[in-house]
Amino acid sequence: MNYILWPENYVPGFTDNFCSNEVIVAGLTVKDVWPFLVTPSLWPTYYKNSANTHVKDDKGPQLADATAFSFETFGFPVECEVVEYVAPVDGQAARIAWRGWSGEGEGRIDVYHAWLLEELSGNRVRILTQETQLGNPAKELAVTVPNPMINGHQAWLDGLVSAVKQVKPKLSV
């Protein structure tokens, strides 16, 4: 199985917070899932913890390499830039990752949020999302029980899979 490629300042274990969530689903493909993940305007339709998505500089509606965008999550606005973008290609993992930031001074948080999608044997797809965080808010999140990042990202994964499954029959017609 493939893994997330981390920039030097965001390597798990050396950051203030880290979360990892993954699902493996039969009957879907990377190409089924990809459009739902790279189109921020769709996120609020299946992930209740996202709102007010906006792709900047007259780009979009889908994300691409170096695309700037913003959205609200966990009740605060986040500015983001796509720093890794590998669209689906047969035999290769698809990847998207963005660096995000919010707040200022002691209240600033910096994140690296990465997604990896890959085909597995038996007509299965693996969807992995991991995030590292830096800053005082990240330190607080790391010791919060239950962990809101783990739970939030699991809701994102579950909503993503559910949304894709709802349109999958329509895609194959």
VMD Tcl script that draws the C-alpha trace (Angstrom):
set ca {
  {0.00 0.00 0.00}
  {1.05 3.57 -0.66}
  {1.62 6.25 1.97}
  {1.46 10.02 2.42}
  {4.47 12.05 1.29}
  {5.22 14.60 4.02}
  {7.03 17.94 3.67}
  {9.86 18.32 6.18}
  {8.05 20.62 8.65}
  {4.92 18.46 8.77}
  {6.26 14.95 9.44}
  {4.03 13.10 11.96}
  {5.68 12.70 15.35}
  {7.41 16.07 15.02}
  {4.23 18.17 14.90}
  {1.81 19.28 17.62}
  {-1.05 17.06 16.44}
  {-1.59 14.23 13.97}
  {-4.66 12.32 12.88}
  {-5.11 9.46 10.46}
  {-8.32 8.01 9.06}
  {-8.86 5.39 6.39}
  {-11.60 3.35 4.76}
  {-11.49 0.50 2.29}
  {-14.65 0.09 0.24}
  {-15.69 -2.52 -2.32}
  {-17.51 -1.56 -5.48}
  {-16.04 1.93 -5.94}
  {-13.05 3.14 -7.91}
  {-10.63 6.00 -7.46}
  {-12.19 7.67 -10.49}
  {-15.63 7.44 -8.83}
  {-14.40 9.13 -5.64}
  {-11.97 11.73 -7.04}
  {-14.50 14.33 -8.31}
  {-16.20 14.49 -4.90}
  {-12.88 15.08 -3.16}
  {-11.42 17.71 -5.51}
  {-14.60 19.80 -5.81}
  {-14.85 21.87 -2.61}
  {-18.36 23.11 -3.44}
  {-19.54 19.51 -2.97}
  {-18.00 19.09 0.51}
  {-20.87 20.70 2.45}
  {-23.32 18.32 0.73}
  {-21.73 15.31 2.41}
  {-19.56 16.70 5.23}
  {-21.45 18.81 7.74}
  {-18.23 20.24 9.20}
  {-17.46 22.25 6.06}
  {-19.03 25.44 4.81}
  {-18.44 28.48 2.63}
  {-16.01 26.83 0.24}
  {-14.41 29.17 -2.27}
  {-11.86 28.42 -5.00}
  {-9.88 31.61 -5.61}
  {-8.42 33.44 -8.61}
  {-11.28 32.47 -10.94}
  {-10.15 28.85 -10.90}
  {-12.19 25.76 -10.24}
  {-14.68 24.46 -9.58}
  {-12.19 21.62 -9.08}
  {-8.91 21.95 -7.25}
  {-5.63 21.59 -9.13}
  {-1.95 22.01 -8.34}
  {-1.22 25.36 -6.62}
  {-4.92 26.28 -6.38}
  {-5.75 28.65 -3.55}
  {-9.06 28.09 -1.78}
  {-10.79 28.68 1.53}
  {-13.47 27.04 3.60}
  {-14.82 26.94 7.13}
  {-14.30 23.90 9.31}
  {-14.57 23.32 13.04}
  {-16.14 26.77 13.22}
  {-13.26 28.81 11.84}
  {-12.10 29.97 8.40}
  {-9.10 28.28 6.80}
  {-7.01 29.60 3.91}
  {-5.48 26.81 1.83}
  {-3.20 26.09 -1.10}
  {-2.95 22.78 -2.94}
  {0.67 21.61 -2.74}
  {0.35 18.10 -4.17}
  {-1.99 17.00 -6.95}
  {-1.78 13.66 -8.72}
  {-5.00 12.90 -10.60}
  {-6.16 9.29 -11.04}
  {-4.07 7.21 -13.46}
  {-4.47 3.46 -13.78}
  {-1.92 1.62 -11.65}
  {-0.94 4.69 -9.63}
  {-2.26 6.19 -6.38}
  {-4.13 9.49 -6.72}
  {-3.06 12.20 -4.29}
  {-4.13 15.63 -3.19}
  {-2.72 17.62 -0.30}
  {-3.05 21.17 0.86}
  {-1.39 23.41 3.37}
  {-3.90 25.40 5.42}
  {-3.71 28.11 8.07}
  {-5.99 30.11 10.31}
  {-5.60 32.69 13.04}
  {-2.73 34.86 14.14}
  {-0.11 34.91 16.86}
  {-0.70 32.43 19.69}
  {-4.02 31.43 18.10}
  {-2.55 30.48 14.72}
  {-2.77 26.92 13.44}
  {-0.95 25.56 10.38}
  {-1.99 22.23 8.88}
  {-0.97 19.84 6.15}
  {-3.97 17.77 5.03}
  {-3.25 14.91 2.62}
  {-5.45 12.40 0.84}
  {-4.41 9.22 -0.94}
  {-6.74 7.06 -3.05}
  {-5.69 3.73 -4.50}
  {-7.22 0.72 -6.17}
  {-6.90 -2.57 -4.32}
  {-7.54 -6.11 -5.48}
  {-11.11 -7.39 -5.43}
  {-12.62 -4.19 -6.87}
  {-11.85 -2.18 -3.72}
  {-10.67 1.37 -3.16}
  {-8.61 2.63 -0.24}
  {-9.13 6.21 0.88}
  {-6.59 7.51 3.38}
  {-6.60 10.99 4.88}
  {-3.99 12.26 7.31}
  {-3.34 15.66 8.80}
  {-0.55 17.18 10.83}
  {-0.92 20.45 12.70}
  {1.32 23.07 14.24}
  {0.48 25.74 16.84}
  {-1.18 26.18 20.21}
  {-4.66 25.24 18.96}
  {-3.14 21.98 17.63}
  {-1.62 21.25 21.04}
  {-5.06 21.65 22.61}
  {-6.71 19.42 20.00}
  {-4.09 16.71 20.58}
  {-5.19 16.19 24.20}
  {-8.94 16.60 23.69}
  {-10.97 13.44 24.30}
  {-12.70 12.41 22.19}
  {-10.36 13.71 19.51}
  {-12.37 16.10 17.30}
  {-9.98 15.73 14.37}
  {-10.22 11.94 14.28}
  {-14.00 12.10 14.58}
  {-14.35 14.95 12.08}
  {-12.20 13.31 9.44}
  {-14.01 10.01 9.89}
  {-17.29 11.84 9.26}
  {-15.70 13.33 6.11}
  {-14.67 9.87 4.88}
  {-18.03 8.30 5.70}
  {-19.90 11.15 4.02}
  {-17.64 10.98 0.96}
  {-18.24 7.26 0.51}
  {-21.98 7.65 1.04}
  {-22.20 10.48 -1.51}
  {-20.30 8.50 -4.13}
  {-22.44 5.42 -3.55}
  {-25.60 7.48 -4.03}
  {-24.56 8.55 -7.53}
  {-22.60 5.43 -8.52}
  {-25.60 3.73 -10.17}
  {-26.22 6.91 -12.17}
  {-22.56 7.02 -13.26}
  {-22.69 3.56 -14.81}
  {-25.88 4.16 -16.84}
}
mol new
graphics top color blue
foreach p $ca { graphics top sphere $p radius 0.5 }
foreach p [lrange $ca 0 end-1] q [lrange $ca 1 end] { graphics top cylinder $p $q radius 0.2 }
display resetview
